[in-house]
């Protein structure tokens, strides 16, 4: 028997509220399949299964808030008979887990979350989305009609701020941070990017941000001590580079979901995935793997006009890379002074795992990678 528990979706999550089961007893579940939608303090998250099997029992009812690690369901392993299930836990199956006799109402995770926050009965809303699905816009319209439009947004923003503050307080208390920074010339990279984009259709054009993320991912293969987790008193290096990208939320606060396997994917694919990630993040629809898997975080505040940023590490990660704005500045080269576009890159790192010398070498590697963007996809 396989036990399915509520996963920890980041260091700042202690509990979650089950919004919806997407499976029922008897269903066959594949690895990576989305099986439930859980509301956290920041977003509604699509929870994926890490196992294959047949659903035996659903033990938590939609609408229930449970701590991380709570047993939510059981699956039968391939070939296992239903009689093998032990009912000694005496946990009642969720009464809402059985399908109704009528057609199931289709509701987007963001819409369900918004309706719950505003105290609106989702069943009373007529959906205008594909196949009659209830969308976030439908809920917002219903909220305006009922006069409940503003309160939930401000309450949610306050909750997000509290959650972020708790996580960052833990980070500064537990992690001995150190910081190094390097100003990196970007004339070569920007010229290459302009040439690339001139040969691409509009939908496939690349932003400078994706080149910065790719350069970080490639540099980490040479410096694995910045890519992984500090758990149980020891560093655990990650085998792949999953770059968490800090994304601001419309209601305030931010989340940092992962671009998975950023080191191995071509720039075009990464750009498409980043665009999709930002869209789904701000719509409140992320996957559990995107929240739980980041091995390092990149924050880019350049578009906000900030020259430099020194971030706080997201535990249990051990490093964070920050980029300020790309701006022209005086640059001395070969005894001559000229104007050069450049960016300040910073590294916040965990002194239990690395030191300033290695941090400086990492930024040097990052600088050199950005001078050869043509090699990113090789």
C-alpha positions in Angstrom: 0.0 0.0 0.0 1.2 3.5 -0.8 0.5 6.4 1.5 -0.2 9.8 0.0 0.5 12.6 2.4 0.3 16.4 2.1 3.8 17.4 0.8 5.7 20.4 2.1 5.5 23.0 -0.7 8.4 25.2 0.5 9.9 26.1 3.8 7.1 28.6 4.5 4.3 26.1 4.4 3.1 24.3 7.6 -0.5 23.5 6.4 -2.8 23.5 3.5 -6.5 23.3 2.7 -7.7 20.7 0.3 -9.8 22.4 -2.3 -10.6 19.5 -4.7 -9.8 15.9 -5.4 -9.2 15.1 -9.1 -9.3 11.4 -8.5 -11.7 8.9 -7.0 -11.4 5.4 -5.5 -10.7 2.9 -8.3 -8.9 5.3 -10.5 -5.5 4.4 -11.9 -2.9 7.1 -11.1 0.3 7.6 -13.0 3.5 9.2 -11.7 3.4 13.0 -12.2 -0.4 13.0 -12.6 -2.2 15.9 -10.8 -4.5 14.3 -8.2 -5.6 17.2 -5.9 -5.7 21.0 -5.6 -4.5 22.4 -2.3 -4.7 26.0 -1.1 -1.6 27.4 0.6 -1.0 30.9 2.0 0.2 32.0 -1.5 -1.6 30.1 -4.2 -3.8 27.1 -5.1 -1.3 24.4 -6.0 -1.9 21.4 -8.2 -0.6 18.4 -6.2 1.2 15.7 -8.3 1.5 12.0 -7.4 5.0 10.7 -7.1 3.8 7.1 -7.3 1.8 4.8 -9.6 -1.1 2.8 -8.3 -4.9 2.5 -7.9 -6.7 4.8 -5.6 -8.0 2.9 -2.6 -9.2 5.5 -0.2 -9.6 9.3 0.0 -9.2 10.3 3.7 -9.5 14.0 3.7 -12.6 15.9 2.7 -12.4 19.0 0.5 -12.5 22.2 2.6 -10.4 20.6 5.3 -7.2 22.3 6.5 -4.5 19.8 7.5 -0.8 20.0 8.5 2.0 19.1 6.2 2.6 15.3 6.4 -1.1 14.4 7.0 -2.2 11.1 5.4 -4.6 12.2 2.7 -5.2 9.0 0.6 -4.0 5.5 0.1 -3.1 3.8 -3.2 -2.8 0.2 -4.1 0.5 -0.8 -5.6 0.4 -2.5 -9.0 -0.8 -6.0 -8.5 -1.9 -5.4 -4.9 -5.4 -6.7 -3.9 -7.9 -4.4 -2.2 -8.2 -6.8 0.7 -4.6 -5.9 1.7 -5.7 -2.5 3.0 -5.7 -2.1 6.7 -8.5 0.1 8.2 -6.8 0.4 11.6 -6.4 4.2 11.3 -10.1 4.7 11.7 -9.9 7.8 9.5 -13.3 8.4 7.8 -13.3 8.6 4.0 -14.1 11.9 2.6 -17.9 12.2 2.0 -17.2 14.4 -1.0 -14.9 12.0 -2.7 -17.6 10.1 -4.6 -18.6 11.5 -7.9 -22.1 12.9 -8.1 -24.7 11.5 -10.4 -24.8 14.7 -12.4 -22.1 16.4 -14.6 -19.1 17.6 -12.5 -18.8 21.4 -12.4 -15.6 22.5 -13.9 -13.8 25.2 -11.8 -10.3 26.6 -12.2 -8.2 26.4 -9.1 -7.8 30.2 -8.9 -11.6 30.6 -9.2 -12.2 28.0 -6.4 -9.7 29.7 -4.2 -11.1 33.2 -4.8 -14.7 32.0 -4.1 -13.7 30.4 -0.8 -11.9 33.5 0.3 -14.9 35.7 -0.5 -17.5 33.3 1.1 -19.2 32.8 -2.3 -20.9 29.5 -3.1 -19.1 28.3 -6.2 -22.1 26.2 -7.2 -24.2 29.3 -7.6 -21.9 30.8 -10.3 -22.6 30.2 -14.0 -19.3 29.6 -15.7 -18.4 31.5 -18.9 -15.1 29.5 -19.6 -14.6 26.6 -22.0 -17.4 24.0 -21.6 -19.0 26.2 -19.0 -16.0 26.2 -16.6 -16.1 28.8 -13.8 -13.2 31.2 -14.2 -11.6 33.7 -11.9 -13.3 36.5 -13.8 -16.7 34.8 -13.1 -15.9 34.8 -9.4 -14.8 38.4 -9.4 -18.0 39.4 -11.2 -20.0 37.6 -8.6 -18.1 39.3 -5.9 -18.8 42.7 -7.3 -22.5 41.9 -7.6 -22.6 40.8 -3.9 -20.3 43.6 -2.7 -17.5 41.3 -1.4 -14.8 42.3 -3.9 -12.2 44.0 -1.8 -12.0 42.3 1.6 -10.6 38.9 0.6 -7.8 40.5 -1.5 -6.5 42.5 1.4 -6.8 39.6 3.9 -4.9 37.4 1.4 -2.2 40.0 1.0 -1.7 40.2 4.8 -1.5 36.4 5.1 1.2 36.3 2.4 3.2 39.0 4.1 3.1 37.1 7.4 4.1 33.9 5.7 7.0 35.5 3.9 8.1 37.3 7.1 8.1 34.0 9.0 10.2 32.2 6.4 12.7 35.0 6.0 13.0 35.4 9.8 13.8 31.7 10.0 16.4 32.0 7.2 18.3 34.9 8.8 18.2 33.1 12.2 19.4 29.7 11.0 21.6 30.5 7.9 24.9 32.3 8.3 24.7 34.4 5.2 27.6 35.9 3.3 27.4 38.2 0.2 29.6 38.8 -2.8 28.9 40.9 -5.9 30.3 41.5 -9.4 29.5 44.0 -12.1 29.3 42.1 -15.4 29.6 43.7 -18.9 26.7 42.6 -21.2 27.5 44.3 -24.5 28.3 40.9 -26.2 25.3 39.2 -24.7 22.8 41.9 -25.7 24.2 42.2 -29.2 23.9 38.4 -29.6 20.3 38.5 -28.2 19.3 41.3 -30.6 20.6 39.3 -33.6 18.9 36.2 -32.4 15.6 38.0 -31.9 15.8 39.6 -35.3 15.7 36.1 -36.8 12.9 34.8 -34.6 9.1 35.2 -34.8 7.7 37.5 -32.2 6.3 34.6 -30.0 9.8 33.0 -29.8 11.9 36.1 -28.9 14.1 36.0 -25.9 14.3 38.3 -22.9 17.7 39.2 -21.3 16.3 37.6 -18.1 16.3 34.1 -19.6 19.9 34.4 -20.7 20.8 35.4 -17.1 19.0 32.4 -15.7 20.6 30.0 -18.2 24.1 31.4 -17.4 23.4 30.8 -13.7 22.2 27.2 -14.3 25.3 26.4 -16.4 27.7 28.0 -13.9 26.3 25.8 -11.1 27.5 22.6 -12.8 31.0 23.8 -12.0 30.1 24.9 -8.5 27.7 22.3 -7.1 28.0 23.6 -3.5 25.6 26.4 -4.4 23.0 24.0 -5.8 21.2 21.9 -3.2 19.8 21.8 0.3 21.0 21.9 3.9 19.0 19.3 5.8 19.6 17.4 9.0 22.9 19.2 9.6 24.5 18.4 6.3 24.5 19.7 2.7 22.8 17.6 0.0 23.9 18.4 -3.5 21.2 18.3 -6.1 21.7 16.3 -9.3 19.9 18.7 -11.5 19.5 22.5 -11.6 16.0 23.6 -10.8 16.1 27.4 -10.8 13.5 29.0 -8.6 12.4 32.3 -10.2 11.1 35.0 -7.8 7.7 36.3 -9.2 5.7 39.1 -7.7 2.0 38.4 -7.1 -0.7 40.9 -8.0 -2.1 40.8 -4.4 1.4 41.5 -3.0 4.2 39.2 -1.9 6.0 36.8 -4.1 6.6 33.1 -4.9 9.6 31.4 -6.4 8.5 28.4 -8.5 11.1 26.4 -10.4 12.2 26.2 -14.0 13.0 22.5 -13.9 16.2 21.2 -15.4 17.2 24.7 -16.5 20.8 23.6 -17.2 19.7 21.1 -19.8 17.0 22.9 -21.8 17.5 25.2 -24.8 16.8 28.9 -24.4 13.6 28.8 -26.5 12.0 26.2 -24.3 13.1 28.0 -21.1 11.6 31.2 -22.4 8.3 29.5 -23.2 8.3 27.8 -19.8 9.1 31.1 -18.0 6.2 32.9 -19.7 3.8 30.1 -18.8 5.1 30.0 -15.2 4.5 33.7 -14.7 1.0 33.5 -16.2 0.0 30.5 -14.0 1.6 31.9 -11.0 -0.4 35.2 -11.1 -3.5 33.2 -11.9 -2.9 31.1 -8.7 -2.3 27.8 -10.5 1.0 26.1 -9.9 2.2 22.5 -9.6 3.6 21.0 -6.5 6.9 20.1 -8.2 7.4 23.7 -9.2 7.1 24.8 -5.6 9.0 22.1 -3.8 11.8 21.4 -6.3 13.9 24.7 -6.6 17.6 24.0 -5.8 18.6 27.7 -6.0 16.6 30.9 -6.4 17.2 33.8 -8.9 15.7 37.2 -8.2 15.8 39.8 -10.9 14.7 43.3 -9.8 16.2 45.1 -12.8 12.9 45.8 -14.4 12.0 47.7 -11.2 14.9 50.0 -11.7 17.0 48.6 -8.8 20.8 48.8 -9.3 21.6 46.0 -6.9 19.8 43.4 -4.9 21.1 41.2 -2.0 18.5 38.5 -1.3 17.7 36.3 1.6 18.2 32.5 1.0 15.0 30.4 0.9 15.7 27.4 3.3 16.6 24.6 2.8 18.4 26.1 -0.2 21.9 27.4 0.3 22.2 30.2 -2.2 20.4 33.0 -4.1 21.6 34.9 -7.1 20.3 38.5 -7.6 20.4 40.7 -10.6 19.9 44.5 -10.7 19.0 46.6 -13.7 20.9 46.5 -17.0 22.2 50.0 -17.5 24.9 51.8 -19.4 27.8 52.9 -17.3 31.5 54.1 -17.7 33.7 51.2 -18.4 37.6 51.1 -18.5 39.0 48.6 -21.0 42.5 48.4 -22.4 43.4 51.8 -21.0 40.4 53.4 -22.7 37.1 54.7 -21.2 33.9 53.9 -22.9 30.2 53.4 -22.1 29.1 49.7 -21.6 25.8 48.1 -20.7 26.4 46.1 -17.5 24.5 44.4 -14.6 25.5 43.9 -11.0 25.1 40.2 -10.0 25.1 39.2 -6.4 25.4 35.9 -4.5 23.9 35.3 -1.1 25.2 32.0 0.2 25.3 29.7 3.2 28.6 29.9 5.1 28.0 26.3 6.4 28.5 25.0 2.9 30.8 27.4 1.0 32.9 30.5 1.6 33.6 33.9 0.0 36.4 32.6 -2.1 34.2 30.0 -3.8 31.5 32.6 -4.1 33.8 34.9 -5.9 34.9 32.2 -8.3 31.2 31.3 -9.0 30.5 34.9 -10.1 33.7 34.9 -12.2 32.4 31.8 -14.0 29.0 33.5 -14.4 30.6 36.6 -15.9 32.6 34.4 -18.4 29.5 32.4 -19.4 27.7 35.7 -20.2 30.5 36.7 -22.6 29.7 33.6 -24.7 25.9 33.3 -25.1 26.3 31.4 -28.4 27.4 28.4 -26.3 24.3 28.4 -24.1 22.5 25.7 -26.1 25.6 23.6 -26.9 
